[in-house]
Amino acid sequence: MRQLFLLIVLLCCSSPLQAALQASVNRIQLAPQQTVELTLESTLASREDQLDLSPLQEHFQVLNHRRLSLVSQINGRTVPVTRWVVELQPLRTGFVVIPPLSLGGEHSEPVSLRVLTAEQLASADPANQAAVFIDAEVDTATPYVQAQVLLTLRIYHSVSLYDDSTLSGLDIPEARVEALGAPKTYERTLDGVVHGVIEIRYAIYPQRSGPLEIPSQLFSATALQPREAGSNSGHNARFLQLRSPSLQLEVRPIPATYPADTPWLPARQVRLSQNWQPDPAQELQRGEPLTRTLSIQADGLTASQLPELSTLNLNNDDLRQYSDQPQLENQFSDTGILGLRQESSAVVTRHAGHFEIPAIAVQWWNTQTDQLETSELAAVQLNVRSNGATQAPPPDWNLPASSEAPLLWPWQLICALLTCALLWTLHLLRNARSALNSLQQLDEDSAGLESDLPDNPLADLQTACRHNRPAEARKALEHWAKRQDSDLIALSHAYPVLADALDELNACLFGQIDSTWRGKPLWRAVRKVTQARQREAEALTEGGIEPLYPDV
């Protein structure tokens, strides 16, 4: 019974005391002339409060101290935290106690240290030295602004730790912090003693130039101590708290030689690539879509830092581009974060000829060689041939100027002809309205469109439109256009109603609209075009005039 009571008292004494002013150190065993970093934190301190360090002068020399204002998450709430970091050097060897310090009525708990003599350090058994200690390092102490800094924190322990180990979060107000995956655990032998290692890695991106401090992190754990001689208990549990060393960075600004109005990209490596489907080197047909995928990959940058790649910048309407949403992805590697941005788009040629997709160049700063570099993608040549029909050039209404006074009778004749044309157009419109009314009363499978003939593209088009299938409708539409001794581009120029329906179909196929495509407007447009062409053929047979807008 007495032994059980003693064990309960020991476990209670080993639990942490919840003092309002919390004190912790980065090591509890020191070599001669070695310094220790004392960290004190308070959530109740104000800006006017001053920490009294005079109690430390009896056993320590205060080498340096600084005050930090931070924000921390405690029980799901954001609270301000004031932190003092004091660098101390013991004045004597042996067991030394850091006395309690006071601040506005708050008191910290005393912290015990052991300072070894040179003889003790030389003859000390490595197994009895520093059972738990923390090491922190960065890959560079002078990074550029918005460039990646790798912080590696390693917790070494030669004794077993319970599963209640915790590490305070890393929060730097003037930098972005990204955790590089889950902590890794492995073993390493130091001075002949096997230590377990808990490794945590961060990617830090400073947001302004100048000095930047990476604050220390508090590690709390319960260590399993070996059984003492003469004790009947199986083990002793001891609660401990250690702080990682704080680190100082000197952040450099953007170099003056970096081009102005260019996105700042400090990275280890930047790679560009592109993929085409189908191959643009082969001869293409007019109206045939090409899928282009552009990729930019940067070692040391996140995907959100990567710029948008250049798109088509043409002064004419020969090429159209339909872009999808970019894909962003961050991958973790031994060198930190690997950012990836992918942009996919469909490129459609509207006319035959030779076209050039402009080259793409991205300038970036190589943080390894400390110089400006450029990654490029070469220009791409497209050779587009016609589908067998030639588009008529638009009429030239620019008449040459004449110094003589214009005659009136040519203009009167032109006005008379235009009046006759207008009357004839009104007549055609009246007939078209009557035909449209009669067409709307026809069944979808009317014999006037010959949809019951074998291998008739109108039947396939009608089926695709009825079931709202845009890909099948596009294929049947192109088959039907070839039967008309023309192509879709020429027919869409001749019949605006078909052009509108074709634009809706292309927008659906190439990702420009999110709503479901309806095939009814396209089927109505094709019926109108078919009937219009029948009327034009009948008018030519009866000796009528040529259509105002021939196909080709």
C-alpha atoms as one frame of an Amber mdcrd trajectory, in Angstrom:
protein
   0.000   0.000   0.000   2.831   2.370   0.829   4.570   1.653  -2.476   1.362
   2.373  -4.395   0.971   5.685  -2.553   4.550   6.669  -3.380   4.012   5.807
  -7.052   0.894   7.975  -7.215   2.752  10.883  -5.601   5.634  10.473  -8.076
   3.338  10.525 -11.111   1.508  13.577  -9.818   4.746  15.428  -9.225   5.950
  14.588 -12.717   2.914  16.158 -14.411   3.327  19.713 -15.752   2.252  22.628
 -13.654  -0.135  24.959 -15.409   1.551  28.244 -14.625   0.314  31.379 -16.305
   3.955  32.288 -17.123   5.381  29.137 -18.717   9.146  28.520 -18.789  11.049
  25.996 -20.934  14.631  25.435 -22.121  16.178  23.915 -25.227  18.488  21.599
 -23.201  18.721  20.395 -19.616  22.358  19.156 -19.647  25.202  21.446 -20.670
  28.890  21.168 -21.397  31.326  23.727 -19.980  30.885  27.212 -21.476  27.744
  26.039 -23.306  24.718  28.339 -23.379  21.075  27.550 -22.814  18.025  29.267
 -24.323  15.250  30.058 -21.836  11.800  30.727 -23.293   8.949  32.286 -21.296
   5.412  32.682 -22.617   2.377  34.541 -21.304  -1.117  35.076 -22.686  -1.943
  37.841 -20.191   1.000  40.212 -20.633   0.479  43.693 -22.025   2.866  45.892
 -23.978   3.769  47.875 -20.871   4.806  44.817 -18.842   8.574  44.389 -18.408
  10.146  41.083 -17.454  12.459  41.278 -14.443  15.650  39.289 -15.225  17.567
  40.279 -12.080  16.963  36.899 -10.319  19.028  35.217 -13.053  22.211  37.188
 -12.371  23.172  35.115  -9.334  23.948  31.928 -11.302  23.866  33.013 -14.950
  25.231  35.602 -17.307  22.471  37.063 -19.503  23.995  37.240 -22.978  20.956
  38.290 -24.985  17.188  38.578 -24.717  14.382  39.577 -27.058  10.593  39.893
 -26.948   8.160  38.533 -29.565   4.426  39.064 -30.085   2.729  36.010 -31.613
  -0.716  34.551 -32.210  -1.478  30.989 -31.105  -4.380  28.543 -31.244  -5.457
  27.377 -27.763  -8.502  25.108 -27.444  -9.740  26.213 -30.832  -9.460  29.929
 -30.010  -6.962  32.451 -31.368  -5.193  34.258 -28.518  -2.220  36.654 -28.468
   0.973  35.298 -26.903   3.970  37.275 -25.656   7.260  35.375 -25.735  10.631
  36.240 -24.196  13.750  34.388 -25.403  16.722  34.721 -23.040  20.189  33.322
 -23.796  22.001  32.301 -20.600  25.479  31.034 -19.743  25.872  29.303 -16.332
  28.490  30.749 -13.994  29.298  27.453 -12.273  29.137  23.708 -12.805  26.926
  21.150 -11.119  23.177  21.361 -10.665  21.923  24.891 -11.329  18.326  26.043
 -10.969  16.755  28.767 -13.077  14.742  30.608 -10.405  11.072  31.590 -10.848
  10.543  34.876 -12.678   7.674  37.292 -12.063   5.540  39.286 -14.457   2.475
  41.234 -13.362   1.649  38.852 -10.539   2.432  35.733 -12.584   5.266  33.400
 -11.618   7.095  30.791 -13.672   8.186  27.424 -12.355  11.873  26.770 -11.573
  13.876  24.752 -14.134  16.766  22.500 -13.113  19.930  22.219 -15.231  23.075
  20.143 -14.920  26.361  21.718 -16.012  29.110  19.122 -16.446  32.766  19.747
 -15.735  35.397  18.917 -18.332  36.327  15.733 -16.414  32.698  14.662 -16.136
  32.132  15.314 -19.828  35.187  13.230 -20.808  34.275  10.280 -18.577  30.504
  10.456 -18.911  28.684   7.464 -20.289  26.936   8.523 -23.523  23.894   6.528
 -22.447  23.457   8.887 -19.474  23.705  12.077 -21.501  20.784  14.111 -22.901
  18.096  11.472 -23.247  15.996  13.842 -25.409  17.222  16.837 -27.400  16.125
  18.813 -30.478  18.069  19.993 -33.513  16.835  22.449 -36.184  18.414  23.547
 -39.455  17.533  25.432 -42.653  18.903  24.848 -46.141  19.723  28.557 -46.569
  20.027  31.498 -44.182  19.818  34.180 -46.909  16.810  33.328 -49.095  15.052
  35.601 -51.551  11.630  36.991 -50.794   8.871  34.470 -51.677  11.526  31.785
 -52.216  11.373  28.435 -50.471  13.281  27.820 -47.227  13.429  24.234 -45.994
  13.259  23.892 -42.198  14.111  20.465 -40.785  13.369  19.730 -37.123  14.779
  16.516 -35.596  13.870  15.238 -32.134  16.404  12.705 -30.819  15.489  10.407
 -27.935  17.486   7.549 -26.426  14.570   6.576 -24.148  11.091   5.423 -25.084
   8.366   8.048 -25.410   4.675   7.619 -24.810   2.161   8.329 -27.571   1.151
  11.646 -25.986   4.060  13.538 -27.593   3.035  16.932 -29.006   4.784  19.706
 -30.907   3.471  23.258 -30.971   2.537  24.615 -34.381   4.851  26.840 -36.399
   3.298  30.257 -37.046   5.326  33.060 -38.670   3.247  36.228 -39.283   5.389
  37.477 -42.179   5.787  34.156 -43.992   3.747  31.297 -45.434   4.391  27.930
 -43.773   3.618  24.598 -45.472   4.085  21.286 -43.642   5.812  18.744 -45.899
   3.771  15.676 -45.121   3.565  13.633 -41.932   6.567  13.322 -39.545   9.085
  10.579 -40.351  10.588   8.264 -37.741  13.855   6.353 -37.994  16.916   5.447
 -35.914  20.427   6.913 -35.823  23.480   5.996 -33.766  25.193   8.895 -31.934
  28.348   8.272 -29.851  27.571   4.577 -29.824  24.007   5.054 -28.534  20.974
   4.263 -30.699  18.570   7.190 -30.801  15.090   7.295 -32.201  14.562  10.301
 -34.473  11.314  12.154 -35.191  11.827  14.365 -38.253   9.422  17.166 -39.208
   9.962  19.283 -42.336   8.464  22.644 -43.319   8.584  24.809 -46.425   8.707
  28.508 -45.461   8.055  31.351 -47.954   9.029  34.799 -46.573   6.665  37.532
 -47.749   8.958  40.523 -47.183  12.671  41.245 -47.282  14.786  41.938 -44.215
  15.482  39.988 -41.012  13.083  37.145 -40.248  13.063  34.953 -37.146  11.873
  31.353 -37.159  10.582  30.962 -33.595  11.283  27.919 -31.475   8.713  25.141
 -31.075   7.740  23.505 -27.807   7.990  19.704 -27.648   6.109  17.988 -24.839
   6.320  14.275 -24.088   6.267  11.669 -21.355   9.528   9.691 -21.247   9.874
   6.161 -19.935  12.830   6.118 -17.511  14.768   2.935 -16.671  13.969   1.292
 -13.325  16.177   2.516 -10.515  18.186   0.059  -8.399  16.274  -1.161  -5.320
  12.909   0.030  -6.707  10.073  -2.460  -7.001   8.254  -0.446  -9.705   8.627
  -1.587 -13.304   9.351   1.885 -14.699   9.229   5.594 -13.947   7.372   8.098
 -16.118   8.745  11.624 -16.399   7.063  14.528 -18.188   9.445  16.807 -20.071
   9.266  19.916 -22.252  12.005  21.059 -24.605  12.253  23.886 -27.105  13.877
  23.812 -30.496  16.485  26.500 -31.189  15.198  29.641 -32.875  16.819  30.576
 -36.199  17.501  33.887 -37.878  17.110  34.540 -41.633  18.177  37.507 -43.710
  15.667  37.705 -46.561  16.965  39.323 -49.750  14.717  41.467 -52.005  14.033
  40.857 -55.703  17.291  41.488 -57.636  17.492  44.765 -59.494  18.449  42.902
 -62.684  15.158  40.966 -62.722  12.876  42.209 -65.560  10.133  44.584 -64.505
   6.454  43.646 -65.048   7.453  39.964 -64.974   6.093  37.530 -62.346   8.747
  36.881 -59.696   9.637  33.164 -59.818  12.521  32.153 -57.513  12.988  28.395
 -57.965  15.543  25.622 -58.235  14.253  24.542 -61.642  11.393  25.482 -64.013
  10.338  23.174 -66.845   7.812  23.750 -69.663   6.175  21.086 -71.826   3.271
  20.753 -74.226   1.275  17.929 -75.772  -0.908  17.972 -78.901  -3.705  15.660
 -80.009  -3.553  15.039 -82.951   0.028  15.738 -84.052   0.189  19.317 -85.442
   2.995  18.280 -87.853   0.529  16.394 -90.030  -1.784  18.104 -92.480  -5.015
  19.192 -90.826  -8.500  19.804 -92.148 -10.322  23.059 -91.726 -12.600  22.978
 -88.689 -10.797  19.994 -87.142 -10.210  20.638 -83.402  -6.786  20.118 -81.808
  -6.295  19.540 -78.082  -3.297  21.377 -76.601  -2.027  20.716 -73.054   0.545
  23.136 -71.590   2.436  22.250 -68.388   4.742  24.283 -66.164   6.597  22.582
 -63.296   8.672  24.451 -60.704  10.927  22.948 -58.039  10.631  25.139 -54.932
   7.349  26.922 -55.713   3.728  26.081 -54.980   1.229  25.680 -57.813  -0.539
  28.913 -56.804   2.690  30.872 -57.449   2.999  29.696 -61.061   1.908  32.155
 -63.788  -0.760  31.624 -66.413   0.845  30.535 -69.668   0.401  32.682 -72.786
  -2.671  31.977 -74.883  -3.303  32.613 -78.572  -2.822  36.268 -79.430  -3.882
  36.715 -83.032  -5.189  39.829 -84.752  -7.605  37.868 -86.926 -10.243  35.253
 -86.326  -8.435  32.417 -88.126  -7.965  30.374 -84.945 -10.309  29.963 -82.023
  -9.294  28.646 -78.602 -11.621  27.101 -76.002  -9.829  26.755 -72.644 -10.656
  24.508 -69.694 -10.041  25.273 -66.020  -6.324  24.926 -65.106  -5.257  21.977
 -62.948  -3.062  22.837 -59.906  -1.114  20.263 -57.904   1.581  20.328 -55.190
   3.905  17.353 -54.788   6.353  16.740 -51.936   9.945  15.712 -52.654  13.326
  15.683 -50.933  13.898  19.248 -52.137  10.567  20.571 -50.818   7.446  21.430
 -52.814   7.132  20.691 -56.526   4.377  22.879 -58.035   2.570  21.789 -61.222
   0.113  23.771 -63.362  -1.628  22.273 -66.426  -3.747  24.176 -68.948  -5.801
  22.354 -71.610  -7.566  24.003 -74.533  -9.111  23.125 -77.885  -7.798  25.003
 -80.950 -10.097  25.170 -83.994  -9.001  26.434 -87.427 -11.678  28.354 -89.324
  -9.867  28.728 -92.655  -7.315  26.873 -94.730  -3.702  28.038 -94.842  -0.488
  28.107 -92.832  -0.632  29.357 -89.231   1.881  29.762 -86.412   1.158  29.193
 -82.731   3.428  31.737 -80.952   6.336  30.571 -78.812   6.052  30.687 -75.004
   8.868  32.005 -72.778   8.883  32.111 -68.954  11.627  34.022 -67.122  12.620
  32.875 -63.624  15.409  33.278 -61.078  17.640  30.270 -60.412  18.197  30.217
 -56.637  21.067  27.724 -56.978  23.152  29.647 -59.522  21.753  33.064 -58.460
  21.067  34.223 -62.005  18.221  34.895 -64.437  17.126  32.057 -66.704  14.449
  31.526 -69.363  12.452  28.389 -70.165  10.902  28.310 -73.641   8.552  26.358
 -75.860   9.161  26.733 -79.598   6.495  28.032 -81.953   4.255  25.453 -83.633
   3.380  25.530 -87.340  -0.055  24.394 -88.543  -0.786  23.421 -92.149  -4.546
  23.455 -92.697  -6.105  22.342 -95.972  -9.596  23.013 -97.263 -12.360  20.429
 -97.186 -12.865  20.747-100.970 -14.804  24.013-101.048 -13.429  27.510-101.429
 -14.956  30.372 -99.555 -15.827  33.347-101.706 -14.061  36.535-100.674 -16.315
  39.323 -99.417 -17.224  41.982-101.978 -15.175  45.150-102.009 -17.430  48.111
-101.376 -14.558  50.619-101.344 -14.960  52.453-104.629 -12.111  54.651-105.902
 -12.614  58.347-105.403 -13.195  60.493-108.472 -12.410  64.122-108.890 -15.394
  64.613-111.263 -18.893  65.283-110.040 -20.818  62.024-109.699 -23.641  61.303
-112.128 -27.129  60.957-110.726 -28.551  58.256-113.028 -26.242  55.435-111.753
 -27.404  56.066-108.223 -31.013  56.213-109.361 -30.557  52.892-111.125 -28.955
  51.372-108.050 -31.836  52.627-105.890 -34.351  51.121-108.296 -32.554  47.784
-108.280 -32.344  47.825-104.490 -36.056  48.597-104.310 -36.815  45.632-106.572
 -34.507  43.449-104.514 -36.224  44.606-101.325 -39.657  43.811-102.746 -38.437
  40.407-103.887 -36.929  39.790-100.450 -40.214  40.667 -98.772 -41.932  38.246
-101.122 -39.447  35.537-100.210 -39.885  36.294 -96.530 -43.630  35.923 -96.853
 -43.200  32.593 -98.605 -40.627  31.521 -96.018 -42.997  32.353 -93.174 -45.733
  30.341 -94.805 -43.324  27.469 -95.375 -42.140  27.715 -91.790 -45.672  27.525
 -90.479 -46.332  24.482 -92.607 -42.967  22.992 -91.608 -43.771  23.307 -87.929
 -46.895  21.288 -88.505 -44.915  18.443 -90.126 -43.851  15.390 -88.202 -40.129
  14.999 -87.304 -39.829  12.103 -89.753 -41.500  13.900 -92.705 -40.778  12.575
 -96.168 -39.804  16.042 -97.333 -36.409  15.601 -95.679 -36.004  12.063 -97.052
 -35.010  10.797 -93.605 -36.215   7.308 -94.482 -33.625   6.824 -97.264 -30.708
   4.470 -96.505 -27.404   6.034 -95.441 -29.082   9.427 -95.085 -27.120  11.765
 -92.715 -30.333  13.632 -91.880 -31.705  10.518 -90.232 -28.556  10.204 -88.095
 -28.676  13.919 -87.334 -32.332  13.702 -86.343 -31.619  10.793 -84.003 -28.614
  12.568 -82.419 -30.597  15.790 -81.904 -33.586  13.922 -80.502 -31.364  12.237
 -77.866 -29.182  15.375 -77.293 -25.878  13.781 -78.321 -23.539  16.610 -79.450
 -20.639  14.442 -80.691 -22.878  12.301 -82.919 -24.706  15.408 -84.101 -21.418
  17.039 -85.146 -20.390  13.946 -87.125 -23.757  13.663 -88.877 -23.747  17.406
 -89.576 -20.371  17.217 -91.334 -21.610  14.202 -93.367 -24.697  16.141 -94.379
 -22.620  19.205 -95.367 -20.475  17.079 -97.706 -23.697  15.827 -99.372 -24.505
  19.473-100.130 -21.243  19.882-102.121 -20.121  22.361 -99.498 -18.834  22.425
 -95.867 -20.034  23.731 -92.536 -18.062  26.999 -92.711 -19.553  27.958 -96.078
 -23.065  26.936 -95.080 -22.846  28.836 -91.787 -21.804  32.004 -93.675 -24.711
  31.592 -96.070 -27.318  30.797 -93.410 -26.990  32.703 -90.111 -29.532  30.451
 -88.395 -27.188  27.501 -88.964 -24.176  29.546 -87.765 -25.874  30.265 -84.423
 -26.794  26.623 -83.867 -23.266  25.522 -84.894 -21.670  27.927 -82.404 -23.799
  26.450 -79.595 -22.749  22.937 -80.634 -19.006  23.858 -80.722 -19.235  25.634
 -77.375 -20.708  22.488 -75.825 -18.099  20.197 -77.401 -15.121  22.339 -76.423
 -16.098  23.197 -72.849 -17.456  26.747 -73.100 -20.851  26.090 -71.491 -21.806
  24.061 -68.449 -25.504  23.481 -69.274 -26.803  20.434 -71.144 -26.893  20.793
 -74.922 -30.353  20.590 -76.564 -30.488  19.291 -80.116 -33.862  20.783 -81.092
 -32.503  24.218 -82.237 -29.869  22.551 -84.460 -32.436  20.219 -86.062 -34.764
  23.172 -86.758 -31.869  25.116 -88.299 -30.948  22.220 -90.602 -34.586  21.842
 -91.679 -34.747  25.549 -92.497 -31.512  25.356 -94.497 -32.716  22.264 -96.379
 -36.035  23.863 -97.305 -34.334  27.124 -98.245 -31.993  25.279-100.601 -34.972
  23.422-102.124 -36.754  26.711-102.759 -33.629  28.197-104.316 -33.317  25.186
-106.611 -36.977  25.514-107.639 -36.526  29.223-108.257 -33.561  28.543-110.570
 -35.604  25.950-112.449 -38.421  28.472-112.987 -35.942  31.098-114.245 -35.472
  32.973-110.989 -32.411  35.033-110.088 -29.318  33.636-108.356 -29.325  33.537
-104.523 -27.969  36.615-102.798 -25.399  34.560-100.846 -24.107  31.577-102.835
 -22.379  28.814-100.886 -19.086  28.891-102.771
